[in-house]
Amino acid sequence: MRTLILDNGSFTIKAGYSDIQQPLEIPNTIARTKRTKRVYVGDLIDKSNDLSGLYYRSPFERGYLVHWDAELAVWDRALSDDVLGCQPEETNLLLTEPVFNFRRIQRSMDEMVFEEYGFSSLLRASSTKFAALGSGHTLYGNGKEEEAPECLVVVDVGHSGTYVAPYHRGRMVASAVRRMDVGGRLLTNYLKETVSFRYWDMMDETFIMNAVKERCCFVTQDFYRDLETAHGKGRGRLAVDYVLPDFAHSKTGFVRGQEPRTEELMRDSVQILPLCNERFAVPEALFHPSDVGMDQSGIHQAVFQAVMACDQRLQPAMLANILVVGGSANLPGLRDRLAAEVQALAPAGTVRVAVPEEHKPELSAWMGAQQQLHSASPACTALDQWRVTREKYHELGPDRIIAHFDRFK
């Protein structure tokens, strides 16, 4: 019986059977076009050319799954014959959830998996758990599938927020977990507001501005130095021109000079969005949330606080094994800046920060789950005890199943 791994992120679902190399990435949203009012579920948005002023309906609020009607529509599309071709009654499901998920949401998830879809079995855990289990290759970097270190800090910079979760021998140190409400969505919205005030009105262009953020933004190593450069003679080193899409030759746009053929086709309708200090000022909110009016610690402070909340004997090992995952981990410069900032807070320890290079950081949970399913390690053996069958669910009931999964956090 095949196992389906479903990393149910608030921005994209990473889904695929455990015997494939790479999962599919499916937008976890329902989109409606502004002009034609057409509705697109999940990956169907890729088939639309009317991407200006999209209205999004996400199943998630503040990182938690609360709109089940929207999520079921996306899951139906993902499991359909056109995408995964899944037969739930003949499939084992491995499903991720947020850290410290609410019991009511957990109960609803289990009910949907077994009663709505009828999956043969379920294994449910947080995405940081699976990222931690598959972290050995990234941290040791020797080309081998190594066991995860005994002490590890997973920094999940996701769409709705950022979690800092320390792990000791595969178990999450719950009392040391930290969360900040700065994630990919906030950065995109911050960029929209900034460019709308300075250049073009882009407040309704979430799809486009998310692409601008992913292609143009980076984390500076010295904010004030680069800010001075942006306002001085060295501006050209930081400035880029982003060519906005015409939705005929380009759907998301591109950096000027990188796609000359497409730019030539668009020569009569080119609209330019100039970017300079926005490129690094927007991601700076990860380190200084007060820039966007949030009274929270920065990501480096959250990491340091999480480590200091662990047993003192474990702290040096925690500092030496920091793994950054999630979609915003793709921001250039994030790893080096985070390492430098945490090192400044902990001068007595050696800080090492790693970001997956063998695969995209947002796939870390999916890849970690796949690795465990095909591993001969004790952690893999424990998966059999972790998994709950449909028959056991109906025998024990949802409340006892929730308690069962809590034992394996």
C-alpha positions as CSV (number, residue, x, y, z in Angstrom):
1,M,0.0,0.0,0.0
2,R,1.4,3.4,-1.0
3,T,2.0,6.3,1.4
4,L,0.9,9.8,0.5
5,I,2.9,12.6,2.2
6,L,0.9,15.8,2.5
7,D,2.7,18.8,3.9
8,N,-0.3,21.0,4.4
9,G,1.3,24.5,4.4
10,S,-0.7,27.7,4.6
11,F,0.7,29.0,1.3
12,T,1.3,25.8,-0.7
13,I,0.6,22.1,-0.2
14,K,3.6,19.9,-0.9
15,A,2.1,16.5,-1.9
16,G,3.4,13.3,-3.4
17,Y,3.7,9.6,-2.8
18,S,6.7,8.5,-0.8
19,D,8.2,6.6,-3.8
20,I,8.7,9.7,-6.0
21,Q,11.7,12.1,-5.9
22,Q,9.9,15.5,-5.7
23,P,6.4,16.5,-4.5
24,L,4.0,18.6,-6.3
25,E,3.5,22.2,-5.0
26,I,-0.1,23.2,-5.1
27,P,-1.3,26.6,-4.0
28,N,-3.4,26.1,-0.8
29,T,-6.0,28.7,-1.8
30,I,-9.1,29.6,-3.8
31,A,-8.6,32.5,-6.1
32,R,-11.2,34.6,-7.9
33,T,-10.3,37.0,-10.7
34,K,-11.3,40.6,-10.5
35,R,-12.4,41.1,-14.1
36,T,-14.0,37.8,-15.1
37,K,-15.1,36.6,-11.6
38,R,-13.8,33.1,-12.4
39,V,-12.9,30.9,-9.5
40,Y,-9.7,28.8,-9.5
41,V,-9.0,26.1,-6.9
42,G,-5.4,25.1,-6.1
43,D,-3.2,24.6,-9.1
44,L,-5.9,25.7,-11.6
45,I,-4.7,29.2,-11.1
46,D,-1.7,28.4,-13.3
47,K,-4.1,28.0,-16.2
48,S,-5.5,31.6,-15.9
49,N,-4.1,34.6,-17.8
50,D,-6.2,37.0,-15.8
51,L,-3.9,37.3,-12.8
52,S,-4.3,41.0,-12.1
53,G,-6.2,41.9,-8.9
54,L,-6.8,38.4,-7.7
55,Y,-8.9,37.8,-4.6
56,Y,-7.6,35.0,-2.4
57,R,-9.4,32.9,0.1
58,S,-7.1,30.9,2.3
59,P,-8.1,28.0,4.5
60,F,-5.7,29.4,7.1
61,E,-5.8,32.3,9.6
62,R,-2.7,33.2,11.5
63,G,-1.2,29.9,10.5
64,Y,-4.1,27.6,11.7
65,L,-6.6,25.8,9.5
66,V,-10.0,27.2,10.3
67,H,-11.9,27.4,6.9
68,W,-12.7,23.7,6.2
69,D,-14.9,24.4,3.2
70,A,-12.0,26.0,1.4
71,E,-9.6,23.4,2.5
72,L,-11.8,20.5,1.3
73,A,-12.1,22.1,-2.1
74,V,-8.3,22.3,-2.4
75,W,-7.8,18.7,-1.1
76,D,-10.5,17.4,-3.5
77,R,-8.5,19.0,-6.3
78,A,-5.2,17.7,-5.1
79,L,-6.4,14.1,-4.7
80,S,-8.3,14.1,-8.0
81,D,-7.2,12.0,-11.0
82,D,-6.0,15.1,-12.7
83,V,-3.4,15.8,-10.0
84,L,-2.3,13.0,-7.6
85,G,-4.9,10.3,-8.6
86,C,-5.2,9.2,-5.1
87,Q,-7.6,6.4,-3.9
88,P,-7.8,7.2,-0.1
89,E,-9.2,3.8,1.0
90,E,-6.0,2.2,-0.5
91,T,-3.6,4.9,0.8
92,N,-1.7,5.6,4.0
93,L,-1.6,9.3,4.7
94,L,1.2,11.2,6.4
95,L,-0.1,14.7,7.2
96,T,1.7,17.8,8.7
97,E,0.1,20.4,11.0
98,P,1.2,23.6,12.7
99,V,3.2,23.6,15.9
100,F,0.9,23.6,19.0
101,N,-2.2,23.0,16.8
102,F,-5.5,23.4,18.6
103,R,-7.2,20.2,19.7
104,R,-10.4,21.2,18.0
105,I,-8.6,21.6,14.7
106,Q,-6.8,18.3,15.3
107,R,-10.1,16.6,15.9
108,S,-11.5,18.1,12.7
109,M,-8.4,17.0,10.7
110,D,-8.7,13.4,11.9
111,E,-12.5,13.3,11.2
112,M,-11.9,14.6,7.6
113,V,-9.1,12.1,7.0
114,F,-11.0,9.0,8.2
115,E,-14.7,9.9,7.9
116,E,-14.8,12.3,4.9
117,Y,-12.0,10.6,2.7
118,G,-11.6,7.2,4.3
119,F,-7.8,6.9,4.3
120,S,-6.5,3.5,5.4
121,S,-4.2,5.1,8.1
122,L,-2.9,8.4,9.3
123,L,0.3,9.7,10.7
124,R,0.1,13.3,11.9
125,A,2.8,15.6,13.3
126,S,4.1,19.1,12.9
127,S,6.1,20.1,9.9
128,T,9.1,21.1,12.1
129,K,9.1,17.5,13.5
130,F,9.7,16.0,10.0
131,A,12.2,18.7,9.1
132,A,14.1,17.8,12.2
133,L,14.1,14.1,11.5
134,G,15.5,14.7,8.0
135,S,18.1,17.3,9.0
136,G,21.2,15.1,9.1
137,H,22.1,15.5,5.4
138,T,21.7,19.3,5.5
139,L,23.7,19.8,8.7
140,Y,26.5,17.4,8.0
141,G,26.7,18.0,4.2
142,N,28.7,14.9,3.4
143,G,26.3,13.5,0.7
144,K,25.1,10.7,3.0
145,E,21.7,10.2,4.7
146,E,22.9,10.9,8.3
147,E,20.9,10.6,11.4
148,A,19.6,13.9,12.8
149,P,21.7,15.4,15.6
150,E,20.6,14.9,19.2
151,C,20.2,18.7,19.7
152,L,18.7,20.8,17.0
153,V,16.8,24.1,16.5
154,V,14.4,24.2,13.6
155,V,13.5,27.8,12.4
156,D,10.5,27.5,10.1
157,V,10.0,30.8,8.3
158,G,6.6,30.1,6.8
159,H,3.9,32.1,5.1
160,S,1.8,33.0,8.2
161,G,4.6,33.2,10.8
162,T,7.9,31.9,12.0
163,Y,8.3,29.1,14.5
164,V,11.5,28.4,16.4
165,A,11.4,24.8,17.7
166,P,14.3,23.2,19.6
167,Y,14.5,19.4,19.5
168,H,16.4,17.0,21.8
169,R,16.7,13.4,20.6
170,G,13.9,13.8,18.2
171,R,11.5,15.2,20.8
172,M,10.4,18.9,20.8
173,V,11.3,20.9,23.8
174,A,7.8,22.4,24.1
175,S,8.6,24.9,26.8
176,A,11.3,26.5,24.6
177,V,9.3,27.0,21.4
178,R,8.9,30.6,20.2
179,R,6.7,32.1,17.6
180,M,6.7,35.4,15.8
181,D,4.0,36.7,13.5
182,V,6.3,37.8,10.7
183,G,6.3,35.5,7.7
184,G,6.1,35.5,3.9
185,R,2.6,37.0,3.8
186,L,3.5,40.0,5.9
187,L,6.6,40.6,3.9
188,T,4.6,40.6,0.7
189,N,2.0,43.0,2.1
190,Y,4.7,45.2,3.4
191,L,6.3,45.4,-0.1
192,K,2.9,46.1,-1.6
193,E,2.3,49.1,0.7
194,T,5.8,50.4,0.2
195,V,5.8,50.4,-3.6
196,S,2.2,51.6,-3.7
197,F,3.2,54.7,-1.7
198,R,6.3,55.4,-3.8
199,Y,5.6,54.2,-7.4
200,W,2.6,52.3,-8.7
201,D,-0.7,51.3,-6.9
202,M,-0.1,47.6,-6.3
203,M,-2.3,47.0,-3.3
204,D,-4.5,44.5,-5.2
205,E,-1.6,42.8,-7.0
206,T,-0.7,40.1,-4.4
207,F,0.2,37.5,-7.0
208,I,2.6,39.9,-8.8
209,M,4.2,41.4,-5.7
210,N,4.8,38.0,-4.2
211,A,6.8,37.1,-7.3
212,V,8.7,40.5,-7.0
213,K,9.6,39.7,-3.4
214,E,10.9,36.2,-4.3
215,R,13.0,37.5,-7.2
216,C,14.3,40.8,-5.9
217,C,14.4,40.9,-2.1
218,F,17.4,39.9,0.0
219,V,18.6,40.1,3.6
220,T,21.3,42.7,4.1
221,Q,24.4,42.1,6.2
222,D,24.6,45.7,7.2
223,F,21.3,47.6,6.9
224,Y,22.7,51.2,7.5
225,R,25.6,50.7,5.1
226,D,23.3,49.5,2.3
227,L,20.8,52.2,3.1
228,E,23.6,54.8,2.7
229,T,24.7,53.2,-0.5
230,A,21.1,53.2,-1.8
231,H,20.9,57.0,-1.3
232,G,24.4,57.7,-2.6
233,K,26.6,57.1,-5.6
234,G,26.5,53.4,-5.2
235,R,22.8,53.2,-5.8
236,G,23.2,51.4,-9.1
237,R,24.7,48.4,-7.3
238,L,21.4,47.9,-5.5
239,A,18.8,49.2,-7.9
240,V,16.9,47.0,-10.3
241,D,14.0,47.5,-12.7
242,Y,11.2,45.0,-12.5
243,V,9.2,44.7,-15.7
244,L,5.6,44.2,-14.8
245,P,3.6,41.5,-16.7
246,D,1.4,42.2,-19.6
247,F,-0.4,38.8,-19.1
248,A,0.2,37.9,-22.7
249,H,4.0,37.3,-22.9
250,S,4.6,37.3,-19.1
251,K,2.4,36.3,-16.2
252,T,4.5,37.5,-13.2
253,G,7.1,39.8,-14.7
254,F,10.8,39.7,-14.5
255,V,14.0,41.7,-13.7
256,R,14.9,43.9,-16.6
257,G,17.8,42.5,-18.6
258,Q,17.3,38.9,-17.5
259,E,14.8,38.0,-20.2
260,P,15.7,40.0,-23.3
261,R,13.5,38.0,-25.7
262,T,10.4,38.5,-23.6
263,E,11.2,42.1,-23.1
264,E,11.5,42.6,-26.8
265,L,8.1,41.1,-27.4
266,M,6.7,43.5,-24.7
267,R,8.5,46.6,-26.0
268,D,5.3,48.5,-26.8
269,S,3.7,47.9,-23.4
270,V,6.6,47.8,-20.8
271,Q,5.8,49.1,-17.4
272,I,8.7,49.4,-15.0
273,L,8.7,49.1,-11.3
274,P,12.0,50.6,-9.9
275,L,13.3,49.0,-6.7
276,C,16.2,49.9,-4.6
277,N,16.2,50.0,-0.8
278,E,12.8,48.2,-0.8
279,R,14.8,45.1,-1.7
280,F,16.5,44.8,1.7
281,A,14.3,47.1,3.9
282,V,11.3,44.7,3.6
283,P,13.0,41.5,4.8
284,E,14.5,43.6,7.6
285,A,11.1,43.1,9.3
286,L,12.2,39.6,10.2
287,F,14.9,41.0,12.5
288,H,13.1,44.2,13.5
289,P,9.3,43.6,13.6
290,S,8.9,47.0,15.2
291,D,9.4,48.4,11.6
292,V,5.9,47.2,10.8
293,G,4.4,48.1,14.2
294,M,4.7,44.7,15.9
295,D,5.9,44.5,19.5
296,Q,7.8,41.2,19.1
297,S,11.3,39.9,19.2
298,G,13.2,39.6,15.9
299,I,14.0,36.2,14.5
300,H,17.6,36.2,16.0
301,Q,16.3,37.1,19.4
302,A,13.6,34.3,19.2
303,V,16.3,31.8,18.3
304,F,18.5,32.9,21.2
305,Q,15.5,32.9,23.7
306,A,14.5,29.4,22.6
307,V,18.1,28.1,23.1
308,M,18.4,29.8,26.5
309,A,15.1,28.1,27.6
310,C,16.6,24.7,27.1
311,D,18.7,22.8,29.6
312,Q,22.1,24.6,30.0
313,R,24.0,21.5,29.1
314,L,22.3,21.4,25.7
315,Q,22.7,25.0,24.7
316,P,26.1,24.8,23.0
317,A,24.9,21.9,20.8
318,M,21.7,23.8,20.1
319,L,23.6,26.8,18.9
320,A,25.8,24.7,16.7
321,N,22.8,23.0,14.9
322,I,20.3,25.7,13.7
323,L,18.3,24.6,10.6
324,V,16.3,27.3,8.7
325,V,13.4,26.0,6.6
326,G,10.3,27.4,5.0
327,G,9.6,29.4,1.9
328,S,11.3,32.6,3.2
329,A,14.5,30.7,3.9
330,N,15.1,31.3,0.2
331,L,15.9,34.9,0.8
332,P,19.6,35.5,-0.1
333,G,21.7,36.4,2.9
334,L,19.3,35.2,5.6
335,R,21.6,32.4,6.8
336,D,24.7,34.6,7.2
337,R,22.8,37.4,8.8
338,L,21.0,35.1,11.3
339,A,24.3,33.4,12.2
340,A,26.0,36.8,12.8
341,E,23.1,38.2,14.9
342,V,22.8,35.0,17.1
343,Q,26.6,34.9,17.5
344,A,26.5,38.5,18.8
345,L,23.9,37.5,21.4
346,A,25.9,34.3,22.4
347,P,29.6,35.2,22.2
348,A,30.6,32.2,24.3
349,G,29.2,29.6,21.9
350,T,29.8,28.6,18.3
351,V,26.8,29.4,16.1
352,R,26.2,27.4,12.9
353,V,23.2,28.0,10.7
354,A,22.3,25.8,7.8
355,V,19.8,26.1,5.0
356,P,19.0,23.1,2.8
357,E,20.8,23.2,-0.5
358,E,20.0,19.8,-1.8
359,H,16.4,20.8,-2.1
360,K,14.2,23.9,-1.7
361,P,13.8,24.9,2.0
362,E,10.1,24.7,1.8
363,L,10.3,21.0,0.9
364,S,12.2,20.1,4.1
365,A,9.2,18.6,6.0
366,W,8.2,16.5,3.0
367,M,11.7,15.3,2.3
368,G,12.3,14.5,6.0
369,A,9.1,12.5,6.1
370,Q,10.1,10.6,2.9
371,Q,13.6,9.9,4.3
372,Q,12.1,8.4,7.5
373,L,9.7,6.2,5.6
374,H,12.6,4.7,3.6
375,S,15.1,4.6,6.5
376,A,16.1,1.6,8.7
377,S,16.7,3.9,11.7
378,P,14.9,3.4,15.0
379,A,12.9,6.6,14.2
380,C,11.5,4.8,11.1
381,T,10.6,1.7,13.2
382,A,8.7,4.0,15.6
383,L,6.5,5.2,12.7
384,D,4.6,1.9,12.8
385,Q,3.6,2.6,16.4
386,W,2.9,6.2,15.5
387,R,0.5,5.4,12.7
388,V,-3.2,5.0,13.3
389,T,-5.4,2.8,11.2
390,R,-9.0,3.6,10.2
391,E,-10.2,0.7,12.3
392,K,-8.3,1.9,15.3
393,Y,-9.8,5.4,14.9
394,H,-13.3,4.0,14.9
395,E,-12.5,1.8,17.9
396,L,-10.9,4.4,20.1
397,G,-12.6,7.6,19.0
398,P,-11.1,11.0,18.1
399,D,-10.2,12.2,21.6
400,R,-8.0,9.2,22.3
401,I,-6.4,9.4,18.9
402,I,-5.4,13.0,19.6
403,A,-3.8,11.8,22.8
404,H,-2.0,9.1,20.9
405,F,-0.4,11.5,18.5
406,D,0.6,13.8,21.3
407,R,2.9,11.1,22.6
408,F,5.1,11.4,19.5
409,K,5.7,15.2,19.4
